[in-house]
C-alpha cells in the first residue's frame, strides 16, 4: 500500500476516531424550531412553465404543536404530509404559468387541512422555502 495513501486515510479518520476512542457519544444536534416543532418532509409538485416544459415546486413545511397536540401531530405525520401534499398538487396544477406562488393561500389551505387531520385547532403550520425549479 502506498504510504501517502495510508497517511491520507488516517488523516481523514482522525476526526471520527477521536470521539469514539474517548468514549464520547455523538453530540446532540440542535433541533430547529423548538421542542414543540415537527419538521415534515419536503413537499414537491409538478408545475408547467410558459414554454410547456415541466418543473418542480418544492415547499418546506413544519408543524408547531405545543402541549398535548404534539404527540398527536407526531404520530399523524404521514397523514399531515399527505393532506398538505394534496393541497400543493392541486394548487400547482392550476397555477398559471409564469406566476409567483401565493404563500398566503398555501398556508391558509394547508392550515385548514392540519386542523382537520388533528381534529382540533391549536397546531400552527409553518412554511419554509417555496422553490420552483
N, C-alpha and C positions, 0 to 999 in steps of 0.2 A: 504494500500500500504506500502511496506517495506520502511523504512526511508532511508536506504542505496541506494536503487534503485532510489528514488526520488532525492537524492543528486547527484548521478551519472548522472542522466538525466539533472539536472540543470548545472552541470559542463560541459557536452557536448554541451549544448545550449548556454552557455555564450559567446563563440567567435562569434556565429552567431547573437545573440540578441543584443550585444553591438553596432555594427554599425547601426542596424535598429532603436534602441532606440535613438541614437544620430541624426538620420535623414540623415545619410550619405548613399550615393548610393554605389553600388558595385564599387570597384576600377577598373579602366580601365586596361585591360590586355595588356601587351606589345605585339605588333604584330611582329613576327619574319620575317626577310627578308626585312623590309622597307615598305613604303607606297604603292609602286607600285607592291608588291609581292602578288600573289594569290596562296594559297595552295590548291592543288587538293586532293580529297580523295585518300586514298591509293589504288594502283592498285594490283590485285592479279591474278595469272595464275597457272594452274596445270603443274607440271613437273613430269617426270618419272625417278626414281633412277635406278641404275645398277641392283638392286635386283628385279626390276619390281614393286616395291611399288611406290605409288604416293606421291608427296609432293606439297608444295605451294611456289611459288616465289612471294614475295611482293616487290613493289617498291614505294617509296615516291617521289612524283613529285610536282612541282610548276612552275608557270609562272611569270616571271618578265616582266611586260608590262608597260613601262613608258608612260606618257602623254596620248594622245587621244586613244591609243590602250588599256589602262587599262579598260575603260568602255566596250569596245567590248569584251575583254577577260573575263571580269566579267560575262557578260550575256551569253557568249559562254562556260561557264564551263562544262555543260553536254556534249557538242559536243567535247570539248578538251579531257575530260576524256575518252569518248568513243573511240576517234581516238587513243589515247595513249594506251588504253587497248587492242585494236585490234592488235597493233604492238607487245605488250608484249605477248599476247596469241599466235600469230604466231611464235614469237621467242622462247617462252618456249616449244612449241610443237615440234619444230625442233632441239632444243638444245641437243647435245649429252649427254648421261647420265654420270654423274660424272664430267662434265666440269664446269668451273667457268663462270658466266655470263659476257658478254662483255659489259661493261658500255659505251664504246665509240660508239659501234654500236647502242645500245639502244638510247643514247642521240641524235645521228645523225638522226636516223629514226623518233624518236618522234618529234625532232625539225622540220623536214620536214612536219610532219602532223600538228603541231601547226601553221606553216606558211600557210599551205593550208586552215585550218579551219578559220583562221583570215583574209585570203585574202591578206595579205601583210607581209613583213618581219619587224622585229623590236622588237618583243617579244622574250624573251630568256627563253627556257625551262631549268629548274634546276632539277637535280636528287638528291635525298637524299639517304636513305639507300636502298640497294638491299639485300634482305634476302631470303634464301631458307631454308625451314623447312620441 
